[in-house]
């Protein structure tokens, strides 16, 4: 009975999906047209003021990207429910789905396979703002790290091609990775979300988020962080640190 009610509700929410313009995928390389001024977090001596300035900045930059993903998810869900009901999709709609599947690394997407739709829906989803900010805070030392200041990398994302980023000063002997450099924070956020939505290491995170969606709940940062054990070497300690940052800074209110 619960699943039927959920389906009816979603159908009502998505009944006008054909009237919406199909959006393009968020580009992982295009520079945003309107740069945002980044505060000099190191110069802010009061920790509480520095943290609040950091939270405000990341929230402001992240919200448009999160909104864009939510819009795509709503459209995808509407198309899925229409297809299940026997309503044929237009060529433009089918091409949009295939491009989205390719972007999110869902190989050989087949609209006749229900599991393929579910996989794509699991990957077409946003990250709770509380969790995004908490990870950015840890990985960038609240915006003060060299990688954040010189490369707009707030999430400790590595790259492997020589010259792709910033060489860590304490890189292990024989290691070749660099910390990726971005022209702006928006692209760093897009890449971070793309990694969580596509990499096998974060399959559990996507599963937890999907379970909340099926229960008609808004995804919770404190729940989803349990799927981030492989984001850092000290997985258990890392997840505890994320939970502490979310709790101490009341970030759950942003979700």
ROTOR-609063 format. One record per residue (C-alpha): residue number from 0; residue in three letters; x, y, z. Coordinates in Angstrom, 2 decimals. Last residue first. Example, Ala and Ser with C-alpha at 12.3 -4.5 7.8 and 13.67 -1.06 7.14 Angstrom:
2
+-----+--------+---------+---------+---------+
| num | residu |      xx |      yy |      zz |
+-----+--------+---------+---------+---------+
|   1 |    SER |   13.67 |   -1.06 |    7.14 |
|   0 |    ALA |   12.30 |   -4.50 |    7.80 |
+-----+--------+---------+---------+---------+
! end
This chain:
255
+-----+--------+---------+---------+---------+
| num | residu |      xx |      yy |      zz |
+-----+--------+---------+---------+---------+
| 254 |    UNK |   19.17 |   19.80 |    4.35 |
| 253 |    UNK |   20.54 |   23.10 |    5.65 |
| 252 |    UNK |   19.26 |   22.39 |    9.17 |
| 251 |    UNK |   21.48 |   19.31 |    9.21 |
| 250 |    UNK |   24.44 |   21.69 |    9.28 |
| 249 |    UNK |   23.98 |   22.42 |   12.98 |
| 248 |    UNK |   27.67 |   23.37 |   13.25 |
| 247 |    UNK |   28.45 |   20.95 |   16.08 |
| 246 |    UNK |   26.28 |   18.17 |   14.62 |
| 245 |    UNK |   27.47 |   18.29 |   11.02 |
| 244 |    UNK |   31.10 |   18.65 |   12.12 |
| 243 |    UNK |   30.79 |   15.73 |   14.55 |
| 242 |    UNK |   29.15 |   13.48 |   11.94 |
| 241 |    UNK |   31.93 |   14.21 |    9.49 |
| 240 |    UNK |   34.58 |   13.45 |   12.12 |
| 239 |    UNK |   32.89 |   10.14 |   12.96 |
| 238 |    UNK |   32.87 |    9.23 |    9.26 |
| 237 |    UNK |   36.59 |    9.96 |    9.01 |
| 236 |    UNK |   37.39 |    7.92 |   12.12 |
| 235 |    UNK |   35.64 |    4.91 |   10.60 |
| 234 |    UNK |   37.30 |    5.34 |    7.18 |
| 233 |    UNK |   40.88 |    6.04 |    8.22 |
| 232 |    UNK |   42.17 |    5.69 |    4.66 |
| 231 |    UNK |   39.67 |    8.25 |    3.35 |
| 230 |    UNK |   36.69 |    8.19 |    0.98 |
| 229 |    UNK |   36.27 |    4.45 |    1.54 |
| 228 |    UNK |   34.08 |    4.71 |    4.64 |
| 227 |    UNK |   31.81 |    7.18 |    2.91 |
| 226 |    UNK |   28.58 |    5.17 |    2.93 |
| 225 |    UNK |   27.81 |    5.92 |    6.57 |
| 224 |    UNK |   27.91 |    9.60 |    5.59 |
| 223 |    UNK |   24.51 |    9.01 |    3.98 |
| 222 |    UNK |   22.60 |    8.86 |    7.27 |
| 221 |    UNK |   24.10 |   11.98 |    8.82 |
| 220 |    UNK |   23.71 |   13.82 |    5.52 |
| 219 |    UNK |   20.03 |   12.97 |    5.26 |
| 218 |    UNK |   18.25 |   12.38 |    1.96 |
| 217 |    UNK |   14.74 |   13.86 |    2.04 |
| 216 |    UNK |   12.31 |   11.09 |    2.91 |
| 215 |    UNK |    9.69 |    9.53 |    0.64 |
| 214 |    UNK |   10.58 |    6.01 |    1.88 |
| 213 |    UNK |   11.83 |    5.20 |   -1.63 |
| 212 |    UNK |   13.99 |    8.34 |   -1.45 |
| 211 |    UNK |   15.50 |    7.28 |    1.88 |
| 210 |    UNK |   16.38 |    3.87 |    0.48 |
| 209 |    UNK |   17.89 |    5.55 |   -2.58 |
| 208 |    UNK |   20.20 |    7.64 |   -0.39 |
| 207 |    UNK |   21.40 |    4.57 |    1.49 |
| 206 |    UNK |   22.03 |    2.71 |   -1.77 |
| 205 |    UNK |   23.92 |    5.64 |   -3.25 |
| 204 |    UNK |   26.19 |    5.75 |   -0.18 |
| 203 |    UNK |   26.70 |    1.98 |   -0.41 |
| 202 |    UNK |   27.80 |    2.28 |   -4.05 |
| 201 |    UNK |   30.46 |    4.77 |   -3.02 |
| 200 |    UNK |   33.58 |    2.76 |   -3.88 |
| 199 |    UNK |   32.02 |    1.78 |   -7.23 |
| 198 |    UNK |   32.50 |    5.40 |   -8.41 |
| 197 |    UNK |   29.56 |    7.06 |  -10.18 |
| 196 |    UNK |   27.44 |    9.29 |   -7.95 |
| 195 |    UNK |   30.11 |   10.02 |   -5.34 |
| 194 |    UNK |   32.59 |   10.93 |   -8.08 |
| 193 |    UNK |   30.07 |   13.11 |   -9.93 |
| 192 |    UNK |   29.28 |   14.97 |   -6.71 |
| 191 |    UNK |   32.96 |   15.76 |   -6.16 |
| 190 |    UNK |   33.45 |   16.76 |   -9.81 |
| 189 |    UNK |   30.51 |   19.15 |   -9.66 |
| 188 |    UNK |   31.78 |   20.65 |   -6.40 |
| 187 |    UNK |   35.26 |   21.19 |   -7.83 |
| 186 |    UNK |   33.70 |   22.77 |  -10.91 |
| 185 |    UNK |   31.78 |   25.24 |   -8.76 |
| 184 |    UNK |   34.91 |   26.04 |   -6.73 |
| 183 |    UNK |   36.66 |   27.68 |   -9.69 |
| 182 |    UNK |   39.46 |   27.12 |  -12.21 |
| 181 |    UNK |   40.08 |   23.67 |  -10.71 |
| 180 |    UNK |   43.36 |   21.95 |   -9.74 |
| 179 |    UNK |   43.54 |   18.24 |   -8.97 |
| 178 |    UNK |   45.77 |   17.02 |   -6.18 |
| 177 |    UNK |   48.61 |   15.11 |   -7.81 |
| 176 |    UNK |   49.33 |   11.40 |   -8.06 |
| 175 |    UNK |   52.72 |    9.98 |   -9.02 |
| 174 |    UNK |   53.80 |    8.03 |   -5.94 |
| 173 |    UNK |   57.33 |    6.57 |   -6.00 |
| 172 |    UNK |   58.29 |    8.13 |   -2.68 |
| 171 |    UNK |   55.18 |    9.15 |   -0.79 |
| 170 |    UNK |   53.82 |   12.66 |   -1.39 |
| 169 |    UNK |   54.59 |   14.99 |    1.51 |
| 168 |    UNK |   54.71 |   18.24 |   -0.47 |
| 167 |    UNK |   51.64 |   17.25 |   -2.48 |
| 166 |    UNK |   52.03 |   18.04 |   -6.21 |
| 165 |    UNK |   49.30 |   20.39 |   -7.40 |
| 164 |    UNK |   47.16 |   19.58 |  -10.43 |
| 163 |    UNK |   47.01 |   17.96 |  -13.82 |
| 162 |    UNK |   50.73 |   18.46 |  -14.51 |
| 161 |    UNK |   51.43 |   14.73 |  -14.80 |
| 160 |    UNK |   48.16 |   12.82 |  -15.28 |
| 159 |    UNK |   47.02 |   10.99 |  -12.14 |
| 158 |    UNK |   44.36 |   13.15 |  -10.52 |
| 157 |    UNK |   43.37 |   13.36 |   -6.88 |
| 156 |    UNK |   40.36 |   14.97 |   -5.24 |
| 155 |    UNK |   40.98 |   16.34 |   -1.74 |
| 154 |    UNK |   37.49 |   17.83 |   -1.55 |
| 153 |    UNK |   37.90 |   21.62 |   -1.46 |
| 152 |    UNK |   40.07 |   21.86 |   -4.56 |
| 151 |    UNK |   40.00 |   25.53 |   -5.60 |
| 150 |    UNK |   43.60 |   24.99 |   -6.79 |
| 149 |    UNK |   45.82 |   27.51 |   -5.00 |
| 148 |    UNK |   43.73 |   28.31 |   -1.93 |
| 147 |    UNK |   41.92 |   24.96 |   -1.62 |
| 146 |    UNK |   45.02 |   22.88 |   -2.38 |
| 145 |    UNK |   47.14 |   24.97 |   -0.02 |
| 144 |    UNK |   44.65 |   24.36 |    2.79 |
| 143 |    UNK |   42.76 |   27.25 |    4.42 |
| 142 |    UNK |   39.23 |   26.65 |    3.15 |
| 141 |    UNK |   37.89 |   25.08 |    6.34 |
| 140 |    UNK |   40.79 |   22.63 |    6.54 |
| 139 |    UNK |   40.20 |   21.85 |    2.84 |
| 138 |    UNK |   39.32 |   18.13 |    3.11 |
| 137 |    UNK |   37.60 |   18.42 |    6.48 |
| 136 |    UNK |   35.53 |   21.51 |    5.72 |
| 135 |    UNK |   34.66 |   20.33 |    2.19 |
| 134 |    UNK |   33.47 |   17.04 |    3.64 |
| 133 |    UNK |   31.26 |   18.82 |    6.18 |
| 132 |    UNK |   29.92 |   21.19 |    3.51 |
| 131 |    UNK |   28.89 |   18.35 |    1.19 |
| 130 |    UNK |   27.39 |   16.37 |    4.07 |
| 129 |    UNK |   25.21 |   19.24 |    5.27 |
| 128 |    UNK |   24.26 |   20.16 |    1.71 |
| 127 |    UNK |   22.79 |   16.72 |    1.15 |
| 126 |    UNK |   24.25 |   15.25 |   -2.07 |
| 125 |    UNK |   22.14 |   15.31 |   -5.20 |
| 124 |    UNK |   20.67 |   12.58 |   -7.34 |
| 123 |    UNK |   20.93 |   11.10 |  -10.79 |
| 122 |    UNK |   23.10 |    8.14 |   -9.76 |
| 121 |    UNK |   20.38 |    6.21 |   -7.96 |
| 120 |    UNK |   17.96 |    7.11 |  -10.75 |
| 119 |    UNK |   20.35 |    5.63 |  -13.31 |
| 118 |    UNK |   20.66 |    2.40 |  -11.34 |
| 117 |    UNK |   16.87 |    2.22 |  -10.95 |
| 116 |    UNK |   16.37 |    2.74 |  -14.69 |
| 115 |    UNK |   18.86 |   -0.02 |  -15.45 |
| 114 |    UNK |   17.08 |   -2.34 |  -13.02 |
| 113 |    UNK |   13.86 |   -1.89 |  -14.97 |
| 112 |    UNK |   15.45 |   -3.21 |  -18.16 |
| 111 |    UNK |   13.39 |   -2.17 |  -21.19 |
| 110 |    UNK |   15.07 |    1.25 |  -21.20 |
| 109 |    UNK |   18.44 |   -0.39 |  -21.89 |
| 108 |    UNK |   21.53 |    1.56 |  -20.83 |
| 107 |    UNK |   24.67 |   -0.03 |  -22.27 |
| 106 |    UNK |   26.96 |    1.38 |  -19.56 |
| 105 |    UNK |   25.74 |    3.62 |  -16.76 |
| 104 |    UNK |   28.71 |    5.98 |  -16.53 |
| 103 |    UNK |   26.84 |    9.02 |  -15.21 |
| 102 |    UNK |   27.49 |   11.05 |  -18.36 |
| 101 |    UNK |   26.63 |    8.03 |  -20.51 |
| 100 |    UNK |   23.34 |    7.51 |  -18.69 |
|  99 |    UNK |   22.51 |   11.22 |  -19.03 |
|  98 |    UNK |   23.24 |   11.08 |  -22.75 |
|  97 |    UNK |   21.01 |    8.00 |  -23.10 |
|  96 |    UNK |   18.20 |    9.67 |  -21.14 |
|  95 |    UNK |   18.37 |   12.82 |  -23.29 |
|  94 |    UNK |   18.34 |   10.72 |  -26.45 |
|  93 |    UNK |   15.20 |    8.94 |  -25.30 |
|  92 |    UNK |   13.50 |   12.22 |  -24.47 |
|  91 |    UNK |   14.41 |   13.74 |  -27.85 |
|  90 |    UNK |   13.16 |   10.64 |  -29.67 |
|  89 |    UNK |    9.84 |   10.91 |  -27.83 |
|  88 |    UNK |    8.89 |    8.49 |  -25.09 |
|  87 |    UNK |    6.08 |    5.98 |  -25.47 |
|  86 |    UNK |    3.39 |    5.85 |  -22.73 |
|  85 |    UNK |    3.17 |    2.25 |  -21.54 |
|  84 |    UNK |    2.76 |    2.97 |  -17.81 |
|  83 |    UNK |    6.38 |    1.98 |  -17.17 |
|  82 |    UNK |    7.52 |    4.53 |  -19.75 |
|  81 |    UNK |    5.52 |    7.28 |  -18.06 |
|  80 |    UNK |    6.95 |    6.36 |  -14.65 |
|  79 |    UNK |   10.50 |    6.43 |  -16.02 |
|  78 |    UNK |    9.96 |    9.73 |  -17.84 |
|  77 |    UNK |    8.64 |   11.31 |  -14.63 |
|  76 |    UNK |   11.57 |    9.99 |  -12.64 |
|  75 |    UNK |   14.02 |   11.34 |  -15.20 |
|  74 |    UNK |   12.36 |   14.77 |  -15.10 |
|  73 |    UNK |   12.43 |   14.92 |  -11.30 |
|  72 |    UNK |   16.04 |   13.71 |  -11.26 |
|  71 |    UNK |   17.08 |   16.34 |  -13.78 |
|  70 |    UNK |   15.53 |   19.07 |  -11.64 |
|  69 |    UNK |   17.22 |   17.72 |   -8.51 |
|  68 |    UNK |   20.56 |   17.76 |  -10.32 |
|  67 |    UNK |   20.12 |   21.39 |  -11.35 |
|  66 |    UNK |   19.12 |   22.38 |   -7.81 |
|  65 |    UNK |   22.26 |   20.73 |   -6.43 |
|  64 |    UNK |   24.39 |   22.64 |   -8.94 |
|  63 |    UNK |   22.68 |   25.95 |   -8.11 |
|  62 |    UNK |   23.00 |   25.27 |   -4.33 |
|  61 |    UNK |   26.72 |   24.46 |   -4.26 |
|  60 |    UNK |   28.22 |   27.95 |   -4.63 |
|  59 |    UNK |   26.02 |   29.60 |   -2.00 |
|  58 |    UNK |   26.33 |   26.68 |    0.42 |
|  57 |    UNK |   30.11 |   26.61 |    0.01 |
|  56 |    UNK |   30.39 |   30.34 |    0.70 |
|  55 |    UNK |   28.03 |   30.47 |    3.66 |
|  54 |    UNK |   29.67 |   27.47 |    5.32 |
|  53 |    UNK |   33.12 |   29.02 |    4.86 |
|  52 |    UNK |   32.03 |   32.36 |    6.31 |
|  51 |    UNK |   30.45 |   30.52 |    9.24 |
|  50 |    UNK |   33.64 |   28.57 |    9.84 |
|  49 |    UNK |   35.82 |   31.67 |    9.72 |
|  48 |    UNK |   33.51 |   33.56 |   12.11 |
|  47 |    UNK |   33.61 |   30.67 |   14.60 |
|  46 |    UNK |   37.36 |   30.28 |   14.27 |
|  45 |    UNK |   38.10 |   33.99 |   14.92 |
|  44 |    UNK |   41.35 |   34.70 |   13.08 |
|  43 |    UNK |   39.93 |   35.35 |    9.62 |
|  42 |    UNK |   43.12 |   35.91 |    7.60 |
|  41 |    UNK |   43.41 |   32.24 |    6.73 |
|  40 |    UNK |   39.88 |   32.27 |    5.26 |
|  39 |    UNK |   40.79 |   34.80 |    2.60 |
|  38 |    UNK |   37.26 |   35.08 |    1.26 |
|  37 |    UNK |   36.52 |   33.67 |   -2.20 |
|  36 |    UNK |   34.89 |   36.10 |   -4.63 |
|  35 |    UNK |   32.48 |   34.29 |   -6.91 |
|  34 |    UNK |   33.18 |   34.10 |  -10.63 |
|  33 |    UNK |   30.21 |   34.69 |  -12.96 |
|  32 |    UNK |   30.55 |   32.80 |  -16.24 |
|  31 |    UNK |   31.33 |   29.44 |  -14.61 |
|  30 |    UNK |   34.26 |   27.67 |  -16.26 |
|  29 |    UNK |   33.34 |   24.63 |  -18.33 |
|  28 |    UNK |   35.18 |   21.44 |  -17.31 |
|  27 |    UNK |   32.81 |   19.08 |  -15.47 |
|  26 |    UNK |   29.77 |   20.19 |  -17.46 |
|  25 |    UNK |   26.44 |   19.87 |  -15.70 |
|  24 |    UNK |   24.28 |   17.79 |  -18.06 |
|  23 |    UNK |   21.83 |   19.60 |  -20.29 |
|  22 |    UNK |   18.26 |   20.24 |  -19.24 |
|  21 |    UNK |   15.14 |   18.83 |  -20.98 |
|  20 |    UNK |   12.70 |   21.72 |  -21.13 |
|  19 |    UNK |    9.68 |   20.99 |  -19.01 |
|  18 |    UNK |    6.22 |   20.53 |  -20.52 |
|  17 |    UNK |    6.82 |   16.81 |  -20.92 |
|  16 |    UNK |    7.27 |   16.56 |  -17.14 |
|  15 |    UNK |    3.73 |   17.70 |  -16.45 |
|  14 |    UNK |    2.65 |   14.51 |  -14.68 |
|  13 |    UNK |    5.81 |   14.46 |  -12.56 |
|  12 |    UNK |    4.44 |   15.43 |   -9.15 |
|  11 |    UNK |    1.18 |   13.61 |   -9.74 |
|  10 |    UNK |    3.01 |   10.49 |  -10.89 |
|   9 |    UNK |    5.29 |   10.73 |   -7.86 |
|   8 |    UNK |    2.30 |   10.84 |   -5.52 |
|   7 |    UNK |    0.67 |    7.85 |   -7.24 |
|   6 |    UNK |    3.92 |    5.88 |   -7.00 |
|   5 |    UNK |    4.34 |    6.69 |   -3.31 |
|   4 |    UNK |    0.77 |    5.64 |   -2.60 |
|   3 |    UNK |    1.36 |    2.34 |   -4.39 |
|   2 |    UNK |    4.62 |    1.76 |   -2.47 |
|   1 |    UNK |    2.85 |    2.36 |    0.84 |
|   0 |    UNK |    0.00 |    0.00 |    0.00 |
+-----+--------+---------+---------+---------+
! end
